[in-house]
Amino acid sequence: MFIDIPALTLPQRTAWLQHAIAPRPICFVSTIDKEGNVNLSPFSFFNLFSNNPPVVIFSPARSGRDNHLKDTLLNVKEVPEIVINICDIDMVQQVSLSSCEYPKGVDEFMKAGFTKTKASMVQPPMVKESKVNLECKVFDIKSLGEMGGAGQLIFAEVLCMHVNENILNEEKTMIDQKKLHHIARLGGDYYASITPENLFTVPKPIRELGIGVDALPASIRNSTILTGNNLGMLANVQILPLVDASFEDEKLKNIVQYFSSNPVKMEKELHKYAQELLSNKKVNEAWQVLLTGENT
């Protein structure tokens, strides 16, 4: 299906793009104007864009309904300091409530039931209920247009972080990713929750290069059983493995014996077993199973 994005109405364009480009982290940002009025609002056009210097960017876009500028943007133009309060599942309903377009001067901390706590280096307050707070200094604002829905990019340098010790690892040296249950925005009313059950790791070589899918033996590369993800795992090794004569596996032995008279069927069964091993992150074992097929 071909979607001509510029030809769509703004609501249609928003729906198509935000359903496809997801999940998006949420910038739950507190700001303050020169009179001391505090604002608290969530924005899902947000991410980390540099580590050195440590820079984040978020976009309080112009209203798609009446083209007005968000209070967050107006505040930042007056006081170029922000606190980004990282959102987790424990606060999602309150975060959503704070997105209501209350009149300027209304305190969203009070409306959404959050607690203010004093920041160390900037004027806007932090959200006490957030397990991570980033104090930032705004150094640039870039408008992407004057029409409704146009992004207004705010560039901010992270000055310091506050981290709840309950989400640190046992050594207290880093955030334990399994303890910080981030939430993210998708399209429409959908959110995502990052819990230990849906986390997974993908080994990625830093100093060494994977051999690549193109370097896999043809029978493996063109398998009707192995998926693209399976091939990606196999091709992430630095050198093409060799047969390990000491490798023993009862199921592998049974497959070879049972299908010895039918090489085509044997290859399919070996590929199925290799896929099972890969699903359990046993890449070396999967390679030995597949090499058995290559050498049988």
ROVEXKOL-147906 format. One record per residue (C-alpha): x, y, z; residue in one letter; residue number from 0. Coordinates in nm, 4 decimals, padded with zeros to 6 digits. Each point is the difference from the previous one (the first is absolute). Layout:
BEGIN
<<X; Y; Z>; 'A'; NUM>
...
This chain:
BEGIN
<<00.0000; 00.0000; 00.0000>; 'M'; 0>
<<00.1472; 00.3348; -00.1067>; 'F'; 1>
<<-00.0648; 00.2965; 00.2322>; 'I'; 2>
<<00.0486; 00.3482; -00.1480>; 'D'; 3>
<<00.0856; 00.1769; 00.3271>; 'I'; 4>
<<-00.0111; 00.3649; -00.1232>; 'P'; 5>
<<-00.3466; -00.0584; -00.1498>; 'A'; 6>
<<-00.1512; -00.1022; 00.3354>; 'L'; 7>
<<-00.1786; 00.2236; 00.2471>; 'T'; 8>
<<00.2007; 00.0819; 00.3124>; 'L'; 9>
<<-00.1945; -00.2475; 00.2222>; 'P'; 10>
<<00.0446; -00.2756; -00.2600>; 'Q'; 11>
<<00.3699; 00.0756; -00.0387>; 'R'; 12>
<<00.0471; 00.0006; 00.3753>; 'T'; 13>
<<-00.1746; -00.3352; 00.0378>; 'A'; 14>
<<00.1962; -00.1745; -00.2749>; 'W'; 15>
<<00.3375; 00.1303; 00.1140>; 'L'; 16>
<<-00.0491; -00.0509; 00.3734>; 'Q'; 17>
<<-00.1353; -00.3534; -00.0431>; 'H'; 18>
<<00.3027; -00.0910; -00.2129>; 'A'; 19>
<<00.2773; 00.1859; 00.1834>; 'I'; 20>
<<-00.0299; -00.1567; 00.3425>; 'A'; 21>
<<00.0594; -00.0542; 00.2823>; 'P'; 22>
<<00.1185; 00.3496; 00.0859>; 'R'; 23>
<<00.1509; 00.0937; 00.3392>; 'P'; 24>
<<-00.1849; 00.2673; 00.1935>; 'I'; 25>
<<00.1562; 00.3298; 00.0990>; 'C'; 26>
<<-00.1921; 00.0933; 00.3156>; 'F'; 27>
<<00.1372; 00.3502; 00.0355>; 'V'; 28>
<<-00.0365; 00.2617; 00.2700>; 'S'; 29>
<<00.0627; 00.3655; -00.0862>; 'T'; 30>
<<-00.0446; 00.3375; 00.1645>; 'I'; 31>
<<-00.0723; 00.3499; -00.1324>; 'D'; 32>
<<00.1617; 00.3249; 00.1165>; 'K'; 33>
<<-00.2867; 00.0587; 00.2472>; 'E'; 34>
<<00.0628; -00.3376; 00.1647>; 'G'; 35>
<<-00.3009; -00.1851; -00.1454>; 'N'; 36>
<<00.0782; -00.3692; -00.0472>; 'V'; 37>
<<-00.1141; -00.2192; -00.2898>; 'N'; 38>
<<00.0164; -00.3787; -00.0303>; 'L'; 39>
<<-00.0729; -00.1726; -00.3320>; 'S'; 40>
<<00.0815; -00.3258; -00.1849>; 'P'; 41>
<<00.1349; -00.0120; -00.3555>; 'F'; 42>
<<00.0722; -00.3153; -00.1982>; 'S'; 43>
<<00.2139; 00.1681; -00.2655>; 'F'; 44>
<<00.3141; -00.0473; 00.2116>; 'F'; 45>
<<00.3312; -00.1804; 00.0173>; 'N'; 46>
<<00.3698; 00.0058; 00.0905>; 'L'; 47>
<<00.2083; 00.1272; -00.2920>; 'F'; 48>
<<00.3529; 00.0421; 00.1359>; 'S'; 49>
<<00.2134; -00.1290; 00.2861>; 'N'; 50>
<<00.2824; 00.2502; -00.0346>; 'N'; 51>
<<-00.1363; 00.2569; 00.0542>; 'P'; 52>
<<-00.3005; -00.1712; 00.1642>; 'P'; 53>
<<-00.2879; 00.1381; -00.2056>; 'V'; 54>
<<-00.3706; -00.0844; -00.0090>; 'V'; 55>
<<-00.2576; 00.1424; -00.2398>; 'I'; 56>
<<-00.3766; 00.0140; 00.0352>; 'F'; 57>
<<-00.2734; 00.1743; -00.1953>; 'S'; 58>
<<-00.3049; 00.1767; 00.1442>; 'P'; 59>
<<-00.1620; 00.0325; -00.3441>; 'A'; 60>
<<-00.2419; 00.2797; -00.0872>; 'R'; 61>
<<-00.3585; -00.1016; 00.0723>; 'S'; 62>
<<-00.1624; -00.1870; -00.2865>; 'G'; 63>
<<-00.3383; 00.1390; 00.1018>; 'R'; 64>
<<00.0566; 00.3749; 00.0232>; 'D'; 65>
<<00.3759; 00.0420; -00.0650>; 'N'; 66>
<<00.0765; 00.1463; 00.3429>; 'H'; 67>
<<00.3443; -00.0402; 00.1575>; 'L'; 68>
<<00.0284; -00.2304; 00.3012>; 'K'; 69>
<<00.0662; 00.1509; 00.3428>; 'D'; 70>
<<00.3124; -00.2150; 00.0246>; 'T'; 71>
<<00.1519; 00.1754; -00.3007>; 'L'; 72>
<<-00.1008; 00.3455; 00.1244>; 'L'; 73>
<<00.1496; -00.0722; 00.3425>; 'N'; 74>
<<00.3287; -00.1248; -00.1459>; 'V'; 75>
<<00.0326; 00.3187; -00.2030>; 'K'; 76>
<<-00.0228; 00.1950; 00.3267>; 'E'; 77>
<<00.1998; -00.2345; 00.2252>; 'V'; 78>
<<00.2198; -00.2385; -00.2036>; 'P'; 79>
<<00.0114; -00.2755; 00.2593>; 'E'; 80>
<<-00.1968; -00.3257; 00.0271>; 'I'; 81>
<<-00.0297; -00.3204; 00.1967>; 'V'; 82>
<<-00.0783; -00.3181; -00.1933>; 'I'; 83>
<<-00.1729; -00.2470; 00.2281>; 'N'; 84>
<<00.0244; -00.3555; -00.1330>; 'I'; 85>
<<-00.3385; -00.1753; -00.0082>; 'C'; 86>
<<-00.0748; -00.3524; 00.1162>; 'D'; 87>
<<-00.3089; -00.2176; 00.0311>; 'I'; 88>
<<-00.0714; 00.1191; 00.3551>; 'D'; 89>
<<-00.0866; 00.3509; -00.1256>; 'M'; 90>
<<-00.1480; -00.0501; -00.3478>; 'V'; 91>
<<-00.3569; 00.1060; 00.0836>; 'Q'; 92>
<<00.1183; 00.3164; 00.1736>; 'Q'; 93>
<<00.2328; 00.0799; -00.2896>; 'V'; 94>
<<-00.2911; -00.0327; -00.2408>; 'S'; 95>
<<-00.2150; 00.2275; 00.2171>; 'L'; 96>
<<00.2690; 00.2678; 00.0002>; 'S'; 97>
<<-00.0221; 00.0191; -00.3808>; 'S'; 98>
<<-00.3352; 00.1807; 00.0261>; 'C'; 99>
<<00.0328; 00.3514; -00.1428>; 'E'; 100>
<<-00.0639; 00.1932; 00.3188>; 'Y'; 101>
<<00.0139; 00.3815; -00.0232>; 'P'; 102>
<<00.3405; 00.1618; 00.0515>; 'K'; 103>
<<00.0689; 00.0431; 00.3680>; 'G'; 104>
<<-00.1782; -00.3204; 00.1048>; 'V'; 105>
<<00.2393; -00.2252; 00.1925>; 'D'; 106>
<<00.0008; -00.3478; -00.1613>; 'E'; 107>
<<00.1886; -00.1359; 00.3005>; 'F'; 108>
<<-00.3138; 00.0595; 00.2048>; 'M'; 109>
<<-00.2444; -00.1055; -00.2726>; 'K'; 110>
<<00.1792; -00.3309; -00.0608>; 'A'; 111>
<<00.0820; -00.0629; 00.3666>; 'G'; 112>
<<00.3795; 00.0130; -00.0251>; 'F'; 113>
<<00.2391; 00.1265; 00.2681>; 'T'; 114>
<<00.2489; 00.2802; -00.0663>; 'K'; 115>
<<00.3535; -00.0379; 00.1239>; 'T'; 116>
<<00.2764; 00.2575; -00.0362>; 'K'; 117>
<<00.2562; -00.0528; -00.2742>; 'A'; 118>
<<00.3719; 00.0461; 00.0643>; 'S'; 119>
<<00.1149; 00.2064; -00.2983>; 'M'; 120>
<<-00.3104; 00.1367; -00.1764>; 'V'; 121>
<<-00.3103; 00.1955; 00.1003>; 'Q'; 122>
<<-00.2872; -00.2330; -00.1075>; 'P'; 123>
<<-00.0954; -00.2579; 00.2635>; 'P'; 124>
<<00.0404; -00.3750; -00.0390>; 'M'; 125>
<<-00.2769; -00.2604; 00.0190>; 'V'; 126>
<<00.0645; -00.1915; 00.3206>; 'K'; 127>
<<-00.1918; -00.3056; -00.1235>; 'E'; 128>
<<00.2303; -00.0382; -00.3011>; 'S'; 129>
<<00.2870; -00.2423; 00.0629>; 'K'; 130>
<<00.2389; 00.1923; -00.2277>; 'V'; 131>
<<00.0208; 00.3772; -00.0429>; 'N'; 132>
<<00.2265; 00.1776; -00.2481>; 'L'; 133>
<<00.0840; 00.3632; 00.0695>; 'E'; 134>
<<00.0726; 00.1743; -00.3288>; 'C'; 135>
<<00.1020; 00.3341; -00.1440>; 'K'; 136>
<<-00.1692; 00.1013; -00.3278>; 'V'; 137>
<<00.2493; 00.1366; -00.2539>; 'F'; 138>
<<-00.1982; 00.0114; -00.3258>; 'D'; 139>
<<-00.3538; 00.0016; -00.1385>; 'I'; 140>
<<-00.0709; -00.0764; -00.3653>; 'K'; 141>
<<-00.3412; 00.0501; -00.1586>; 'S'; 142>
<<-00.0967; -00.2407; -00.2786>; 'L'; 143>
<<-00.2893; 00.2146; -00.1189>; 'G'; 144>
<<-00.2817; 00.2385; 00.0829>; 'E'; 145>
<<-00.2963; -00.2268; -00.0793>; 'M'; 146>
<<-00.1969; -00.2133; 00.2434>; 'G'; 147>
<<00.1874; -00.3197; 00.0837>; 'G'; 148>
<<00.3405; 00.1491; -00.0817>; 'A'; 149>
<<00.2756; -00.1173; 00.2327>; 'G'; 150>
<<00.1837; 00.2456; 00.2243>; 'Q'; 151>
<<00.3235; -00.1748; 00.0899>; 'L'; 152>
<<00.1491; 00.0751; 00.3391>; 'I'; 153>
<<00.3677; -00.0927; 00.0417>; 'F'; 154>
<<00.1139; -00.0521; 00.3578>; 'A'; 155>
<<00.3238; -00.1054; 00.1652>; 'E'; 156>
<<-00.0284; -00.2387; 00.2942>; 'V'; 157>
<<00.1739; 00.1503; 00.3042>; 'L'; 158>
<<-00.0698; -00.2689; 00.2579>; 'C'; 159>
<<-00.2234; -00.2972; 00.0827>; 'M'; 160>
<<-00.1886; -00.1075; 00.3102>; 'H'; 161>
<<-00.0568; -00.3765; 00.0193>; 'V'; 162>
<<-00.2106; -00.1904; 00.2515>; 'N'; 163>
<<00.2288; -00.2556; 00.1639>; 'E'; 164>
<<-00.2738; -00.2637; -00.0171>; 'N'; 165>
<<00.0549; -00.0372; -00.3746>; 'I'; 166>
<<00.3790; -00.0440; 00.0190>; 'L'; 167>
<<00.1758; -00.3321; -00.0487>; 'N'; 168>
<<00.1395; -00.1932; 00.2960>; 'E'; 169>
<<00.3383; 00.1704; -00.0293>; 'E'; 170>
<<-00.1681; 00.3447; -00.0009>; 'K'; 171>
<<00.2001; 00.0878; -00.3105>; 'T'; 172>
<<-00.2724; 00.0271; -00.2656>; 'M'; 173>
<<-00.3746; -00.0028; -00.0579>; 'I'; 174>
<<-00.1354; -00.3553; -00.0136>; 'D'; 175>
<<-00.2025; 00.0022; -00.3211>; 'Q'; 176>
<<-00.2318; -00.2665; 00.1425>; 'K'; 177>
<<-00.0992; 00.2256; 00.2897>; 'K'; 178>
<<-00.0875; 00.3171; -00.1927>; 'L'; 179>
<<-00.3283; -00.0783; -00.1759>; 'H'; 180>
<<-00.0009; 00.2709; -00.2649>; 'H'; 181>
<<-00.3140; 00.0935; -00.1855>; 'I'; 182>
<<-00.0114; 00.1206; -00.3590>; 'A'; 183>
<<-00.2566; 00.1411; -00.2410>; 'R'; 184>
<<-00.1322; -00.1665; -00.3099>; 'L'; 185>
<<-00.2874; 00.1055; -00.2261>; 'G'; 186>
<<-00.3417; 00.1119; 00.1240>; 'G'; 187>
<<-00.0594; -00.0898; 00.3646>; 'D'; 188>
<<00.2610; -00.2752; 00.0049>; 'Y'; 189>
<<00.2952; -00.0108; 00.2395>; 'Y'; 190>
<<00.2713; -00.2596; 00.0530>; 'A'; 191>
<<00.1406; -00.1180; 00.3317>; 'S'; 192>
<<00.3566; -00.1307; 00.0184>; 'I'; 193>
<<00.0000; -00.2822; 00.2544>; 'T'; 194>
<<00.2529; -00.2794; 00.0684>; 'P'; 195>
<<-00.2250; -00.2430; -00.1881>; 'E'; 196>
<<00.0346; 00.1851; -00.3311>; 'N'; 197>
<<00.3693; 00.0891; 00.0235>; 'L'; 198>
<<00.2564; -00.1880; -00.2065>; 'F'; 199>
<<00.3638; 00.0435; -00.0907>; 'T'; 200>
<<00.1648; 00.0005; -00.3423>; 'V'; 201>
<<00.3782; -00.0604; 00.0010>; 'P'; 202>
<<00.1708; 00.2617; -00.2138>; 'K'; 203>
<<00.3724; -00.0076; -00.0788>; 'P'; 204>
<<00.1791; 00.3269; 00.0622>; 'I'; 205>
<<00.3614; -00.0607; -00.0986>; 'R'; 206>
<<-00.0560; -00.3018; -00.2255>; 'E'; 207>
<<-00.2191; -00.0250; -00.3083>; 'L'; 208>
<<-00.2615; -00.2695; -00.0515>; 'G'; 209>
<<00.0524; -00.2063; -00.3148>; 'I'; 210>
<<-00.3366; 00.1128; -00.1402>; 'G'; 211>
<<-00.2903; -00.1917; -00.1504>; 'V'; 212>
<<00.1663; 00.0014; -00.3416>; 'D'; 213>
<<00.2849; -00.2111; 00.1428>; 'A'; 214>
<<-00.2286; -00.2783; 00.1259>; 'L'; 215>
<<00.0011; -00.3299; -00.1907>; 'P'; 216>
<<-00.2686; 00.0072; -00.2722>; 'A'; 217>
<<-00.2063; -00.2784; 00.1549>; 'S'; 218>
<<-00.0247; 00.2003; 00.3231>; 'I'; 219>
<<-00.0437; 00.3409; -00.1659>; 'R'; 220>
<<-00.2817; -00.1311; -00.2232>; 'N'; 221>
<<-00.1703; -00.2095; 00.2684>; 'S'; 222>
<<-00.3785; -00.0183; -00.0111>; 'T'; 223>
<<-00.0010; -00.0588; 00.3768>; 'I'; 224>
<<00.2414; 00.2540; 00.1455>; 'L'; 225>
<<-00.1309; 00.3553; 00.0321>; 'T'; 226>
<<00.1802; 00.3262; -00.0619>; 'G'; 227>
<<00.0568; 00.0350; 00.3739>; 'N'; 228>
<<00.1473; -00.3526; 00.0091>; 'N'; 229>
<<00.2380; 00.0849; -00.2841>; 'L'; 230>
<<00.0959; 00.3241; 00.1731>; 'G'; 231>
<<00.1021; -00.1897; 00.3127>; 'M'; 232>
<<00.2009; -00.2548; -00.1970>; 'L'; 233>
<<00.1723; 00.2715; -00.2059>; 'A'; 234>
<<00.1060; 00.1920; 00.3116>; 'N'; 235>
<<00.3005; -00.2293; 00.0553>; 'V'; 236>
<<00.3435; 00.1376; -00.0882>; 'Q'; 237>
<<00.1139; -00.3060; -00.1974>; 'I'; 238>
<<-00.1882; -00.2852; -00.1622>; 'L'; 239>
<<-00.0017; -00.2800; 00.2610>; 'P'; 240>
<<00.1525; -00.3418; -00.0587>; 'L'; 241>
<<-00.1371; -00.3404; 00.0988>; 'V'; 242>
<<00.0795; -00.0785; 00.3618>; 'D'; 243>
<<00.0708; -00.3736; 00.0205>; 'A'; 244>
<<-00.0624; 00.0033; 00.3746>; 'S'; 245>
<<-00.3515; 00.1411; -00.0351>; 'F'; 246>
<<-00.2624; -00.2535; 00.1112>; 'E'; 247>
<<-00.3747; 00.0434; -00.0095>; 'D'; 248>
<<-00.2556; -00.2815; 00.0318>; 'E'; 249>
<<-00.2698; 00.1700; -00.2058>; 'K'; 250>
<<00.2482; 00.0761; -00.2763>; 'L'; 251>
<<00.1096; -00.3631; -00.0022>; 'K'; 252>
<<-00.3604; -00.1182; -00.0285>; 'N'; 253>
<<-00.0746; 00.2356; -00.2912>; 'I'; 254>
<<00.3050; -00.1189; -00.1936>; 'V'; 255>
<<-00.0777; -00.3661; 00.0595>; 'Q'; 256>
<<-00.3744; 00.0206; -00.0723>; 'Y'; 257>
<<00.0273; 00.2081; -00.3186>; 'F'; 258>
<<00.3264; -00.1413; -00.1366>; 'S'; 259>
<<-00.1767; -00.1285; -00.3126>; 'S'; 260>
<<-00.1767; 00.3325; -00.0700>; 'N'; 261>
<<00.2506; 00.2904; -00.0126>; 'P'; 262>
<<-00.2652; 00.2589; -00.0894>; 'V'; 263>
<<-00.2146; -00.0886; 00.2987>; 'K'; 264>
<<00.3095; -00.0197; 00.2216>; 'M'; 265>
<<00.1008; 00.3540; -00.0931>; 'E'; 266>
<<-00.3455; 00.1325; 00.0923>; 'K'; 267>
<<00.0065; -00.1774; 00.3351>; 'E'; 268>
<<00.3509; 00.1248; 00.0725>; 'L'; 269>
<<-00.1069; 00.3534; -00.0833>; 'H'; 270>
<<-00.3030; -00.0326; 00.2277>; 'K'; 271>
<<00.2202; -00.1195; 00.2848>; 'Y'; 272>
<<00.2518; 00.2781; -00.0631>; 'A'; 273>
<<-00.2871; 00.2485; 00.0125>; 'Q'; 274>
<<-00.1055; -00.1428; 00.3359>; 'E'; 275>
<<00.3531; 00.0432; 00.1326>; 'L'; 276>
<<00.0204; 00.3565; -00.1322>; 'L'; 277>
<<-00.3248; 00.0870; 00.1779>; 'S'; 278>
<<00.1868; -00.0880; 00.3207>; 'N'; 279>
<<00.3042; 00.2060; -00.1085>; 'K'; 280>
<<00.2131; -00.3126; -00.0496>; 'K'; 281>
<<00.1793; 00.1262; -00.3090>; 'V'; 282>
<<00.3060; -00.2262; 00.0229>; 'N'; 283>
<<-00.2170; -00.3093; 00.0367>; 'E'; 284>
<<-00.2205; 00.1090; -00.2905>; 'A'; 285>
<<00.3072; 00.0374; -00.2180>; 'W'; 286>
<<00.1141; -00.3539; 00.0830>; 'Q'; 287>
<<-00.3413; -00.1375; -00.0924>; 'V'; 288>
<<00.0022; 00.1842; -00.3314>; 'L'; 289>
<<00.3580; -00.0992; -00.0770>; 'L'; 290>
<<-00.1011; -00.3608; 00.0521>; 'T'; 291>
<<-00.2457; 00.0455; -00.2832>; 'G'; 292>
<<00.2667; 00.1631; -00.2153>; 'E'; 293>
<<00.2339; -00.2941; 00.0500>; 'N'; 294>
<<-00.2465; -00.2892; -00.0156>; 'T'; 295>
